[in-house]
Amino acid sequence: MLVGTIGINNLLLTIIGLIVMGTGVFRFCALYSVLGINTSCRAEKKDEEKKEGE
């Protein structure tokens, strides 16, 4: 019984780890989009507004 539980825990931790690593590598968190969180700097927002105005 204990061996089966350890295997499931390892699989779960591996999946969570891959998600965290992928988020870091691609610099994109899908959960932020769902929750409406924006962590970009104000300077970046101003640059985007200037580009849209041109």
PDB file of N, CA, C and O in Angstrom:
ATOM      1  N   MET A   1       0.830  -1.199   0.000  1.00  0.00           N
ATOM      2  CA  MET A   1       0.000   0.000   0.000  1.00  0.00           C
ATOM      3  C   MET A   1       0.869   1.256   0.000  1.00  0.00           C
ATOM      4  O   MET A   1       0.575   2.210  -0.720  1.00  0.00           O
ATOM      5  N   LEU A   2       1.902   1.265   0.774  1.00  0.00           N
ATOM      6  CA  LEU A   2       2.771   2.433   0.874  1.00  0.00           C
ATOM      7  C   LEU A   2       3.497   2.691  -0.440  1.00  0.00           C
ATOM      8  O   LEU A   2       3.700   3.850  -0.801  1.00  0.00           O
ATOM      9  N   VAL A   3       3.886   1.670  -1.152  1.00  0.00           N
ATOM     10  CA  VAL A   3       4.620   1.829  -2.406  1.00  0.00           C
ATOM     11  C   VAL A   3       3.760   2.523  -3.453  1.00  0.00           C
ATOM     12  O   VAL A   3       4.260   3.389  -4.172  1.00  0.00           O
ATOM     13  N   GLY A   4       2.494   2.173  -3.559  1.00  0.00           N
ATOM     14  CA  GLY A   4       1.599   2.807  -4.519  1.00  0.00           C
ATOM     15  C   GLY A   4       1.404   4.287  -4.234  1.00  0.00           C
ATOM     16  O   GLY A   4       1.327   5.089  -5.165  1.00  0.00           O
ATOM     17  N   THR A   5       1.325   4.654  -2.985  1.00  0.00           N
ATOM     18  CA  THR A   5       1.141   6.048  -2.600  1.00  0.00           C
ATOM     19  C   THR A   5       2.371   6.872  -2.962  1.00  0.00           C
ATOM     20  O   THR A   5       2.245   8.007  -3.421  1.00  0.00           O
ATOM     21  N   ILE A   6       3.550   6.311  -2.758  1.00  0.00           N
ATOM     22  CA  ILE A   6       4.783   7.034  -3.086  1.00  0.00           C
ATOM     23  C   ILE A   6       4.858   7.283  -4.590  1.00  0.00           C
ATOM     24  O   ILE A   6       5.290   8.356  -5.009  1.00  0.00           O
ATOM     25  N   GLY A   7       4.448   6.316  -5.409  1.00  0.00           N
ATOM     26  CA  GLY A   7       4.462   6.484  -6.860  1.00  0.00           C
ATOM     27  C   GLY A   7       3.528   7.590  -7.313  1.00  0.00           C
ATOM     28  O   GLY A   7       3.885   8.379  -8.188  1.00  0.00           O
ATOM     29  N   ILE A   8       2.347   7.661  -6.738  1.00  0.00           N
ATOM     30  CA  ILE A   8       1.389   8.712  -7.098  1.00  0.00           C
ATOM     31  C   ILE A   8       1.925  10.074  -6.674  1.00  0.00           C
ATOM     32  O   ILE A   8       1.796  11.048  -7.416  1.00  0.00           O
ATOM     33  N   ASN A   9       2.519  10.151  -5.496  1.00  0.00           N
ATOM     34  CA  ASN A   9       3.076  11.424  -5.028  1.00  0.00           C
ATOM     35  C   ASN A   9       4.210  11.882  -5.932  1.00  0.00           C
ATOM     36  O   ASN A   9       4.309  13.068  -6.247  1.00  0.00           O
ATOM     37  N   ASN A  10       5.064  10.959  -6.354  1.00  0.00           N
ATOM     38  CA  ASN A  10       6.158  11.334  -7.245  1.00  0.00           C
ATOM     39  C   ASN A  10       5.631  11.834  -8.580  1.00  0.00           C
ATOM     40  O   ASN A  10       6.142  12.811  -9.126  1.00  0.00           O
ATOM     41  N   LEU A  11       4.625  11.178  -9.099  1.00  0.00           N
ATOM     42  CA  LEU A  11       4.040  11.609 -10.363  1.00  0.00           C
ATOM     43  C   LEU A  11       3.429  12.997 -10.226  1.00  0.00           C
ATOM     44  O   LEU A  11       3.632  13.854 -11.086  1.00  0.00           O
ATOM     45  N   LEU A  12       2.697  13.218  -9.170  1.00  0.00           N
ATOM     46  CA  LEU A  12       2.063  14.518  -8.936  1.00  0.00           C
ATOM     47  C   LEU A  12       3.111  15.625  -8.794  1.00  0.00           C
ATOM     48  O   LEU A  12       2.963  16.699  -9.378  1.00  0.00           O
ATOM     49  N   LEU A  13       4.152  15.368  -8.031  1.00  0.00           N
ATOM     50  CA  LEU A  13       5.206  16.371  -7.855  1.00  0.00           C
ATOM     51  C   LEU A  13       5.958  16.626  -9.155  1.00  0.00           C
ATOM     52  O   LEU A  13       6.373  17.755  -9.415  1.00  0.00           O
ATOM     53  N   THR A  14       6.138  15.604  -9.966  1.00  0.00           N
ATOM     54  CA  THR A  14       6.799  15.774 -11.257  1.00  0.00           C
ATOM     55  C   THR A  14       5.966  16.652 -12.177  1.00  0.00           C
ATOM     56  O   THR A  14       6.502  17.538 -12.842  1.00  0.00           O
ATOM     57  N   ILE A  15       4.675  16.417 -12.220  1.00  0.00           N
ATOM     58  CA  ILE A  15       3.790  17.230 -13.065  1.00  0.00           C
ATOM     59  C   ILE A  15       3.793  18.684 -12.603  1.00  0.00           C
ATOM     60  O   ILE A  15       3.892  19.596 -13.425  1.00  0.00           O
ATOM     61  N   ILE A  16       3.686  18.903 -11.315  1.00  0.00           N
ATOM     62  CA  ILE A  16       3.709  20.268 -10.773  1.00  0.00           C
ATOM     63  C   ILE A  16       5.047  20.932 -11.090  1.00  0.00           C
ATOM     64  O   ILE A  16       5.079  22.102 -11.471  1.00  0.00           O
ATOM     65  N   GLY A  17       6.140  20.204 -10.938  1.00  0.00           N
ATOM     66  CA  GLY A  17       7.464  20.742 -11.239  1.00  0.00           C
ATOM     67  C   GLY A  17       7.616  21.126 -12.698  1.00  0.00           C
ATOM     68  O   GLY A  17       8.198  22.164 -13.011  1.00  0.00           O
ATOM     69  N   LEU A  18       7.094  20.291 -13.599  1.00  0.00           N
ATOM     70  CA  LEU A  18       7.174  20.608 -15.020  1.00  0.00           C
ATOM     71  C   LEU A  18       6.356  21.851 -15.362  1.00  0.00           C
ATOM     72  O   LEU A  18       6.771  22.659 -16.193  1.00  0.00           O
ATOM     73  N   ILE A  19       5.212  22.005 -14.734  1.00  0.00           N
ATOM     74  CA  ILE A  19       4.397  23.198 -14.964  1.00  0.00           C
ATOM     75  C   ILE A  19       5.134  24.450 -14.483  1.00  0.00           C
ATOM     76  O   ILE A  19       5.149  25.469 -15.173  1.00  0.00           O
ATOM     77  N   VAL A  20       5.737  24.370 -13.312  1.00  0.00           N
ATOM     78  CA  VAL A  20       6.475  25.517 -12.770  1.00  0.00           C
ATOM     79  C   VAL A  20       7.674  25.848 -13.655  1.00  0.00           C
ATOM     80  O   VAL A  20       7.939  27.019 -13.928  1.00  0.00           O
ATOM     81  N   MET A  21       8.395  24.832 -14.101  1.00  0.00           N
ATOM     82  CA  MET A  21       9.557  25.070 -14.972  1.00  0.00           C
ATOM     83  C   MET A  21       9.118  25.661 -16.315  1.00  0.00           C
ATOM     84  O   MET A  21       9.764  26.571 -16.834  1.00  0.00           O
ATOM     85  N   GLY A  22       8.028  25.146 -16.874  1.00  0.00           N
ATOM     86  CA  GLY A  22       7.532  25.676 -18.138  1.00  0.00           C
ATOM     87  C   GLY A  22       7.100  27.123 -18.023  1.00  0.00           C
ATOM     88  O   GLY A  22       7.334  27.925 -18.928  1.00  0.00           O
ATOM     89  N   THR A  23       6.474  27.453 -16.917  1.00  0.00           N
ATOM     90  CA  THR A  23       6.063  28.835 -16.672  1.00  0.00           C
ATOM     91  C   THR A  23       7.284  29.755 -16.638  1.00  0.00           C
ATOM     92  O   THR A  23       7.249  30.855 -17.190  1.00  0.00           O
ATOM     93  N   GLY A  24       8.346  29.312 -16.000  1.00  0.00           N
ATOM     94  CA  GLY A  24       9.566  30.118 -15.926  1.00  0.00           C
ATOM     95  C   GLY A  24      10.268  30.247 -17.264  1.00  0.00           C
ATOM     96  O   GLY A  24      10.748  31.325 -17.616  1.00  0.00           O
ATOM     97  N   VAL A  25      10.332  29.155 -18.013  1.00  0.00           N
ATOM     98  CA  VAL A  25      11.028  29.160 -19.299  1.00  0.00           C
ATOM     99  C   VAL A  25      10.307  30.045 -20.312  1.00  0.00           C
ATOM    100  O   VAL A  25      10.942  30.828 -21.019  1.00  0.00           O
ATOM    101  N   PHE A  26       8.988  29.923 -20.384  1.00  0.00           N
ATOM    102  CA  PHE A  26       8.224  30.680 -21.364  1.00  0.00           C
ATOM    103  C   PHE A  26       7.797  32.057 -20.864  1.00  0.00           C
ATOM    104  O   PHE A  26       7.244  32.850 -21.626  1.00  0.00           O
ATOM    105  N   ARG A  27       8.051  32.344 -19.596  1.00  0.00           N
ATOM    106  CA  ARG A  27       7.716  33.632 -18.993  1.00  0.00           C
ATOM    107  C   ARG A  27       6.244  33.981 -19.191  1.00  0.00           C
ATOM    108  O   ARG A  27       5.893  35.131 -19.456  1.00  0.00           O
ATOM    109  N   PHE A  28       5.392  32.970 -19.058  1.00  0.00           N
ATOM    110  CA  PHE A  28       3.953  33.143 -19.216  1.00  0.00           C
ATOM    111  C   PHE A  28       3.236  32.240 -18.226  1.00  0.00           C
ATOM    112  O   PHE A  28       3.532  31.049 -18.135  1.00  0.00           O
ATOM    113  N   CYS A  29       2.308  32.800 -17.496  1.00  0.00           N
ATOM    114  CA  CYS A  29       1.524  32.024 -16.544  1.00  0.00           C
ATOM    115  C   CYS A  29       0.055  32.124 -16.943  1.00  0.00           C
ATOM    116  O   CYS A  29      -0.556  33.188 -16.844  1.00  0.00           O
ATOM    117  N   ALA A  30      -0.497  31.012 -17.391  1.00  0.00           N
ATOM    118  CA  ALA A  30      -1.891  30.997 -17.834  1.00  0.00           C
ATOM    119  C   ALA A  30      -2.840  31.343 -16.692  1.00  0.00           C
ATOM    120  O   ALA A  30      -3.899  31.928 -16.920  1.00  0.00           O
ATOM    121  N   LEU A  31      -2.471  30.989 -15.480  1.00  0.00           N
ATOM    122  CA  LEU A  31      -3.316  31.284 -14.329  1.00  0.00           C
ATOM    123  C   LEU A  31      -3.464  32.789 -14.130  1.00  0.00           C
ATOM    124  O   LEU A  31      -4.520  33.249 -13.698  1.00  0.00           O
ATOM    125  N   TYR A  32      -2.423  33.561 -14.437  1.00  0.00           N
ATOM    126  CA  TYR A  32      -2.515  35.018 -14.328  1.00  0.00           C
ATOM    127  C   TYR A  32      -3.558  35.563 -15.296  1.00  0.00           C
ATOM    128  O   TYR A  32      -4.307  36.478 -14.952  1.00  0.00           O
ATOM    129  N   SER A  33      -3.610  35.014 -16.488  1.00  0.00           N
ATOM    130  CA  SER A  33      -4.605  35.462 -17.471  1.00  0.00           C
ATOM    131  C   SER A  33      -6.013  35.170 -16.985  1.00  0.00           C
ATOM    132  O   SER A  33      -6.907  36.006 -17.118  1.00  0.00           O
ATOM    133  N   VAL A  34      -6.211  33.991 -16.423  1.00  0.00           N
ATOM    134  CA  VAL A  34      -7.525  33.603 -15.927  1.00  0.00           C
ATOM    135  C   VAL A  34      -7.965  34.510 -14.784  1.00  0.00           C
ATOM    136  O   VAL A  34      -9.130  34.898 -14.705  1.00  0.00           O
ATOM    137  N   LEU A  35      -7.030  34.845 -13.903  1.00  0.00           N
ATOM    138  CA  LEU A  35      -7.341  35.666 -12.734  1.00  0.00           C
ATOM    139  C   LEU A  35      -7.283  37.168 -13.029  1.00  0.00           C
ATOM    140  O   LEU A  35      -7.674  37.977 -12.188  1.00  0.00           O
ATOM    141  N   GLY A  36      -6.797  37.547 -14.220  1.00  0.00           N
ATOM    142  CA  GLY A  36      -6.725  38.959 -14.591  1.00  0.00           C
ATOM    143  C   GLY A  36      -5.583  39.702 -13.917  1.00  0.00           C
ATOM    144  O   GLY A  36      -5.672  40.912 -13.712  1.00  0.00           O
ATOM    145  N   ILE A  37      -4.520  39.002 -13.572  1.00  0.00           N
ATOM    146  CA  ILE A  37      -3.368  39.614 -12.910  1.00  0.00           C
ATOM    147  C   ILE A  37      -2.397  40.115 -13.974  1.00  0.00           C
ATOM    148  O   ILE A  37      -2.091  39.396 -14.925  1.00  0.00           O
ATOM    149  N   ASN A  38      -1.916  41.337 -13.817  1.00  0.00           N
ATOM    150  CA  ASN A  38      -0.941  41.907 -14.732  1.00  0.00           C
ATOM    151  C   ASN A  38       0.253  42.384 -13.913  1.00  0.00           C
ATOM    152  O   ASN A  38       0.106  43.233 -13.034  1.00  0.00           O
ATOM    153  N   THR A  39       1.430  41.842 -14.197  1.00  0.00           N
ATOM    154  CA  THR A  39       2.620  42.185 -13.427  1.00  0.00           C
ATOM    155  C   THR A  39       3.615  43.017 -14.231  1.00  0.00           C
ATOM    156  O   THR A  39       4.753  43.201 -13.800  1.00  0.00           O
ATOM    157  N   SER A  40       3.199  43.523 -15.394  1.00  0.00           N
ATOM    158  CA  SER A  40       4.115  44.318 -16.201  1.00  0.00           C
ATOM    159  C   SER A  40       4.304  45.696 -15.573  1.00  0.00           C
ATOM    160  O   SER A  40       3.434  46.203 -14.866  1.00  0.00           O
ATOM    161  N   CYS A  41       5.451  46.278 -15.849  1.00  0.00           N
ATOM    162  CA  CYS A  41       5.780  47.598 -15.310  1.00  0.00           C
ATOM    163  C   CYS A  41       4.961  48.678 -16.006  1.00  0.00           C
ATOM    164  O   CYS A  41       4.469  48.478 -17.116  1.00  0.00           O
ATOM    165  N   ARG A  42       4.822  49.798 -15.358  1.00  0.00           N
ATOM    166  CA  ARG A  42       4.093  50.915 -15.959  1.00  0.00           C
ATOM    167  C   ARG A  42       4.825  51.437 -17.180  1.00  0.00           C
ATOM    168  O   ARG A  42       4.185  51.878 -18.135  1.00  0.00           O
ATOM    169  N   ALA A  43       6.154  51.399 -17.177  1.00  0.00           N
ATOM    170  CA  ALA A  43       6.930  51.867 -18.313  1.00  0.00           C
ATOM    171  C   ALA A  43       6.631  51.020 -19.546  1.00  0.00           C
ATOM    172  O   ALA A  43       6.547  51.548 -20.655  1.00  0.00           O
ATOM    173  N   GLU A  44       6.473  49.726 -19.362  1.00  0.00           N
ATOM    174  CA  GLU A  44       6.143  48.860 -20.486  1.00  0.00           C
ATOM    175  C   GLU A  44       4.768  49.190 -21.028  1.00  0.00           C
ATOM    176  O   GLU A  44       4.554  49.146 -22.239  1.00  0.00           O
ATOM    177  N   LYS A  45       3.841  49.516 -20.160  1.00  0.00           N
ATOM    178  CA  LYS A  45       2.494  49.872 -20.592  1.00  0.00           C
ATOM    179  C   LYS A  45       2.525  51.149 -21.418  1.00  0.00           C
ATOM    180  O   LYS A  45       1.822  51.252 -22.423  1.00  0.00           O
ATOM    181  N   LYS A  46       3.339  52.131 -21.006  1.00  0.00           N
ATOM    182  CA  LYS A  46       3.439  53.382 -21.741  1.00  0.00           C
ATOM    183  C   LYS A  46       4.027  53.140 -23.120  1.00  0.00           C
ATOM    184  O   LYS A  46       3.576  53.734 -24.100  1.00  0.00           O
ATOM    185  N   ASP A  47       5.044  52.261 -23.210  1.00  0.00           N
ATOM    186  CA  ASP A  47       5.635  51.939 -24.503  1.00  0.00           C
ATOM    187  C   ASP A  47       4.613  51.292 -25.417  1.00  0.00           C
ATOM    188  O   ASP A  47       4.571  51.597 -26.609  1.00  0.00           O
ATOM    189  N   GLU A  48       3.794  50.410 -24.883  1.00  0.00           N
ATOM    190  CA  GLU A  48       2.763  49.756 -25.683  1.00  0.00           C
ATOM    191  C   GLU A  48       1.731  50.768 -26.171  1.00  0.00           C
ATOM    192  O   GLU A  48       1.271  50.686 -27.309  1.00  0.00           O
ATOM    193  N   GLU A  49       1.367  51.719 -25.318  1.00  0.00           N
ATOM    194  CA  GLU A  49       0.384  52.734 -25.693  1.00  0.00           C
ATOM    195  C   GLU A  49       0.942  53.615 -26.811  1.00  0.00           C
ATOM    196  O   GLU A  49       0.204  54.007 -27.715  1.00  0.00           O
ATOM    197  N   LYS A  50       2.243  53.929 -26.756  1.00  0.00           N
ATOM    198  CA  LYS A  50       2.861  54.734 -27.795  1.00  0.00           C
ATOM    199  C   LYS A  50       2.855  53.991 -29.126  1.00  0.00           C
ATOM    200  O   LYS A  50       2.595  54.587 -30.171  1.00  0.00           O
ATOM    201  N   LYS A  51       3.142  52.692 -29.092  1.00  0.00           N
ATOM    202  CA  LYS A  51       3.173  51.912 -30.322  1.00  0.00           C
ATOM    203  C   LYS A  51       1.786  51.795 -30.927  1.00  0.00           C
ATOM    204  O   LYS A  51       1.647  51.809 -32.151  1.00  0.00           O
ATOM    205  N   GLU A  52       0.760  51.681 -30.099  1.00  0.00           N
ATOM    206  CA  GLU A  52      -0.604  51.579 -30.601  1.00  0.00           C
ATOM    207  C   GLU A  52      -1.060  52.895 -31.222  1.00  0.00           C
ATOM    208  O   GLU A  52      -1.871  52.895 -32.149  1.00  0.00           O
ATOM    209  N   GLY A  53      -0.549  54.010 -30.722  1.00  0.00           N
ATOM    210  CA  GLY A  53      -0.947  55.318 -31.217  1.00  0.00           C
ATOM    211  C   GLY A  53      -0.321  55.677 -32.552  1.00  0.00           C
ATOM    212  O   GLY A  53      -0.804  56.575 -33.241  1.00  0.00           O
ATOM    213  N   GLU A  54       0.731  54.998 -32.919  1.00  0.00           N
ATOM    214  CA  GLU A  54       1.431  55.331 -34.171  1.00  0.00           C
ATOM    215  C   GLU A  54       0.742  54.790 -35.388  1.00  0.00           C
ATOM    216  O   GLU A  54       1.216  54.991 -36.506  1.00  0.00           O
TER     217      GLU A  54
END
